[in-house]
Amino acid sequence: MTTLAAILFWLSAGLLVYTHLGYPIALALLTRLRRFHPLGSYRDTNDGNDAGEELPAVSLIVPAYDEEDVIAAKVADALALDYPRERLQVIVASDGSTDATAERARAAGADLVLELPPGGKVAALNAGAERASGEILAFSDANSSWAPDALRHLVAPFADPAVGYVCGQVRFRTAAGDNLEGAYWRYEMKVREMESALGGVTAGNGAIYAVRRDAYIPLAPSGSHDLSFPFAFAKRGLRSLYAPRARAEEKMVPTIEGEFARKRRMMVGLWDIAVGEGMLFPRGYPPLFAFEIASHRLLRYLSPLLHLVAFVANALLLGDGWLYTLTFLFQIGLLAAALLGRWIPIAPFRIARYYVLTTASIAAGLWDRRHGAGGRWEKAEGTR
């Protein structure tokens, strides 16, 4: 029993350390060995002076649900992009909005406004893609603002016919509160840049990304472009890349509790994506992408279970040496710091609280899945 507990403890603890720290180190070593450019075989040398006829026609699709407060600004932001107007179609897909979202989008100059019955974010994206005329489909959240040259940099990698998906860099505007998502996201963007140089990114973001129109896959309501497209395209022989010069900004959820609620909603469809859509089944993956999926997705999603196994196994090993006492106290200390972080906003406690709650959000989302995969989305409080 003691031997089994020791094996389980060290295996779980080792996998946790690997996915959070070892994997980025492994990526850094591999990118140095491969000497790949962050955008693979295509270098983004776009300086903003390209002739209009050299740029692809783009449909920029914005899904919206009761976004009357921000939709006009979003359409104006899209129309102000440094991109030939005749090659840009702006589509707002209103998913059962009960406010003036559609009217304000039209008044702001959107080329096409779809007033759809309630169906969820993915259903709105599917409808927008079906009506789009561009050869490249770009997507953005209603509360995201793009740098003027963002679209040029976002579409540049599609000059390589092997590229099917490109996500840009999203930066979070600091809001009053204690959320540490901005710091975590900078770490995540660096990981994605290295993934892009190897097998391709394993996930994107909703603020700024694009796909080839002829590669677009209509997803079920439980799906997610961010998680589903990169692995589905990899199985089709298409690469998914990160374009750091394509920049967007969003307002961050103010509190760690709000971030937990946001991630919990995102994780509801995880089982359907990972198992139902086949993310975790390696057949069809190039070797490097399979390595990335296992390291960055599978192990991250298993983190709640790995923590639970490590904690229980460590408890069973108490009395077998000072090292197990030390590791158990560390785990108790992490949980205590996370609890104290609610009332004592010093950095170590805030970091512990952020880590514990974001890890717990995976388990909470999977627990919520018992009520159905859903599809409707809720706006994160404080992000508009």
ZAMARGU-4260 file (C-alpha; in steps of 0.2 Angstrom, whole numbers, plus 5000, padded with zeros to 4 digits):
<rodrens>
0) 5000/5000/5000 | 5014/5012/5005 | 5023/5008/4988 | 5008/5011/4978 | 5004/5028/4987
5) 5022/5033/4984 | 5021/5029/4966 | 5004/5039/4964 | 5011/5054/4974 | 5027/5056/4964
10) 5018/5053/4947 | 5005/5065/4951 | 5016/5078/4958 | 5029/5076/4944 | 5015/5078/4930
15) 5009/5094/4938 | 5027/5101/4939 | 5030/5096/4921 | 5014/5103/4913 | 5016/5120/4922
20) 5035/5122/4922 | 5044/5108/4913 | 5033/5109/4897 | 5038/5128/4893 | 5056/5123/4896
25) 5055/5108/4884 | 5047/5120/4871 | 5061/5132/4873 | 5074/5119/4870 | 5065/5111/4855
30) 5063/5128/4847 | 5081/5132/4849 | 5085/5115/4841 | 5073/5117/4827 | 5078/5135/4824
35) 5060/5138/4818 | 5053/5156/4816 | 5038/5159/4827 | 5027/5159/4812 | 5033/5143/4805
40) 5038/5143/4786 | 5030/5161/4784 | 5038/5177/4790 | 5027/5191/4793 | 5036/5206/4784
45) 5020/5216/4782 | 5024/5234/4785 | 5007/5241/4781 | 5011/5247/4763 | 5004/5232/4754
50) 4994/5235/4739 | 4975/5232/4741 | 4974/5219/4727 | 4987/5208/4736 | 4977/5207/4752
55) 4963/5193/4753 | 4945/5198/4755 | 4940/5196/4774 | 4924/5194/4783 | 4925/5200/4801
60) 4912/5192/4811 | 4907/5198/4828 | 4895/5187/4839 | 4884/5198/4850 | 4871/5195/4864
65) 4864/5211/4872 | 4879/5221/4868 | 4870/5238/4864 | 4883/5247/4876 | 4898/5242/4866
70) 4893/5236/4848 | 4894/5253/4840 | 4911/5255/4846 | 4916/5238/4840 | 4909/5241/4822
75) 4918/5258/4822 | 4934/5249/4828 | 4932/5237/4813 | 4929/5250/4800 | 4944/5260/4806
80) 4956/5245/4803 | 4970/5249/4791 | 4963/5237/4778 | 4955/5241/4761 | 4937/5244/4764
85) 4931/5236/4748 | 4940/5220/4754 | 4932/5220/4772 | 4915/5214/4776 | 4909/5217/4794
90) 4896/5206/4800 | 4887/5207/4817 | 4878/5190/4822 | 4866/5195/4836 | 4861/5179/4845
95) 4843/5183/4852 | 4848/5200/4858 | 4833/5208/4868 | 4841/5226/4867 | 4846/5238/4853
100) 4861/5228/4848 | 4856/5225/4830 | 4849/5243/4828 | 4865/5251/4834 | 4876/5239/4824
105) 4867/5244/4808 | 4868/5263/4813 | 4887/5261/4816 | 4889/5255/4798 | 4890/5236/4799
110) 4889/5228/4782 | 4877/5214/4788 | 4868/5212/4804 | 4860/5195/4807 | 4846/5194/4820
115) 4846/5176/4825 | 4835/5166/4837 | 4843/5162/4853 | 4856/5147/4850 | 4872/5152/4858
120) 4888/5159/4853 | 4894/5145/4842 | 4877/5145/4833 | 4879/5164/4830 | 4897/5161/4823
125) 4891/5147/4812 | 4877/5158/4805 | 4890/5172/4802 | 4902/5161/4793 | 4888/5154/4782
130) 4883/5172/4776 | 4901/5178/4774 | 4909/5182/4757 | 4927/5183/4762 | 4940/5170/4758
135) 4947/5173/4776 | 4935/5173/4791 | 4941/5184/4805 | 4932/5184/4822 | 4932/5195/4837
140) 4922/5198/4853 | 4911/5213/4854 | 4921/5220/4868 | 4938/5218/4860 | 4947/5233/4851
145) 4960/5229/4838 | 4976/5239/4834 | 4974/5247/4817 | 4986/5235/4808 | 4980/5220/4817
150) 4970/5213/4803 | 4985/5214/4791 | 4996/5204/4802 | 4982/5192/4806 | 4980/5187/4788
155) 4998/5187/4783 | 5002/5169/4788 | 4988/5163/4776 | 5000/5166/4762 | 5006/5149/4766
160) 4992/5137/4760 | 4996/5125/4774 | 4990/5137/4787 | 4972/5135/4792 | 4970/5145/4808
165) 4979/5160/4815 | 4976/5168/4832 | 4983/5185/4837 | 4989/5192/4854 | 4976/5198/4866
170) 4981/5210/4880 | 4970/5213/4895 | 4967/5231/4901 | 4970/5232/4920 | 4954/5234/4929
175) 4952/5238/4948 | 4952/5221/4957 | 4963/5207/4961 | 4962/5196/4945 | 4979/5189/4940
180) 4973/5183/4923 | 4984/5197/4914 | 5000/5190/4921 | 4995/5172/4917 | 4990/5177/4900
185) 5007/5184/4896 | 5015/5167/4901 | 5002/5158/4890 | 5006/5169/4875 | 5024/5165/4876
190) 5020/5146/4877 | 5009/5148/4861 | 5023/5157/4852 | 5034/5143/4855 | 5020/5130/4851
195) 5017/5140/4835 | 5036/5137/4830 | 5034/5118/4832 | 5018/5109/4830 | 5006/5123/4830
200) 4996/5131/4844 | 4984/5120/4854 | 4971/5134/4858 | 4967/5151/4852 | 4957/5166/4860
205) 4940/5174/4856 | 4947/5192/4854 | 4956/5190/4838 | 4958/5175/4826 | 4955/5170/4809
210) 4952/5154/4798 | 4951/5150/4780 | 4933/5150/4774 | 4935/5133/4765 | 4942/5125/4781
215) 4929/5132/4792 | 4920/5118/4802 | 4902/5121/4809 | 4903/5116/4827 | 4889/5110/4839
220) 4884/5122/4852 | 4895/5114/4865 | 4910/5117/4854 | 4923/5131/4855 | 4933/5139/4841
225) 4947/5142/4853 | 4949/5124/4858 | 4941/5114/4843 | 4949/5122/4828 | 4967/5120/4831
230) 4966/5101/4834 | 4953/5098/4821 | 4964/5107/4808 | 4979/5098/4813 | 4970/5081/4809
235) 4967/5089/4792 | 4985/5093/4789 | 4983/5112/4792 | 4993/5122/4804 | 4987/5134/4818
240) 4998/5148/4821 | 5001/5163/4833 | 5003/5180/4826 | 5010/5191/4840 | 5010/5207/4829
245) 4991/5205/4827 | 4986/5214/4843 | 4969/5216/4852 | 4964/5222/4869 | 4950/5217/4881
250) 4944/5223/4898 | 4949/5210/4911 | 4937/5202/4923 | 4940/5212/4939 | 4940/5199/4952
255) 4947/5181/4954 | 4930/5175/4959 | 4924/5182/4942 | 4938/5174/4933 | 4933/5157/4941
260) 4915/5159/4935 | 4921/5163/4918 | 4932/5148/4916 | 4919/5137/4924 | 4907/5142/4910
265) 4920/5139/4897 | 4924/5121/4904 | 4906/5115/4903 | 4909/5109/4885 | 4926/5102/4889
270) 4921/5084/4889 | 4912/5086/4872 | 4927/5094/4864 | 4940/5082/4872 | 4931/5066/4870
275) 4916/5069/4858 | 4926/5079/4845 | 4942/5068/4848 | 4954/5081/4854 | 4962/5068/4865
280) 4963/5054/4852 | 4980/5056/4844 | 4976/5048/4828 | 4979/5060/4814 | 4991/5071/4824
285) 5008/5075/4818 | 5021/5070/4832 | 5025/5087/4838 | 5007/5092/4839 | 5002/5076/4849
290) 5016/5080/4861 | 5009/5098/4863 | 4991/5092/4866 | 4997/5079/4879 | 5007/5092/4888
295) 4997/5108/4887 | 4979/5101/4886 | 4977/5083/4893 | 4988/5086/4908 | 4981/5104/4911
300) 4963/5097/4911 | 4969/5082/4923 | 4976/5095/4935 | 4961/5094/4948 | 4962/5075/4948
305) 4981/5075/4949 | 4980/5087/4964 | 4968/5076/4973 | 4978/5060/4970 | 4994/5069/4976
310) 4985/5075/4992 | 4977/5059/4996 | 4993/5049/4993 | 5003/5061/5002 | 4992/5059/5017
315) 4994/5040/5017 | 5013/5043/5017 | 5014/5053/5032 | 5025/5045/5045 | 5036/5038/5031
320) 5049/5052/5032 | 5051/5070/5034 | 5050/5074/5015 | 5032/5068/5015 | 5028/5079/5030
325) 5036/5094/5021 | 5026/5090/5004 | 5010/5088/5014 | 5012/5105/5023 | 5016/5113/5007
330) 4999/5107/5000 | 4990/5113/5016 | 4999/5129/5015 | 4994/5132/4997 | 4975/5129/5001
335) 4977/5140/5017 | 4985/5154/5007 | 4971/5153/4994 | 4958/5154/5007 | 4967/5169/5015
340) 4969/5178/4999 | 4950/5182/4999 | 4954/5194/5014 | 4972/5197/5014 | 4977/5204/4996
345) 4996/5201/4997 | 5004/5194/4982 | 5008/5176/4988 | 4990/5174/4994 | 4983/5181/4978
350) 4993/5170/4967 | 4988/5155/4977 | 4970/5159/4976 | 4971/5162/4958 | 4979/5145/4955
355) 4968/5135/4966 | 4952/5143/4959 | 4957/5142/4940 | 4962/5124/4943 | 4945/5120/4952
360) 4936/5129/4938 | 4940/5114/4927 | 4932/5101/4939 | 4917/5113/4942 | 4914/5115/4923
365) 4914/5096/4921 | 4903/5094/4936 | 4891/5107/4928 | 4891/5096/4912 | 4879/5084/4920
370) 4865/5097/4916 | 4869/5097/4898 | 4883/5105/4887 | 4872/5121/4885 | 4878/5133/4872
375) 4872/5150/4878 | 4885/5161/4884 | 4885/5174/4898 | 4895/5190/4898 | 4908/5190/4911
380) 4904/5203/4924 | 4914/5219/4923 | 4921/5216/4905 | 4910/5229/4896
</rodrens>
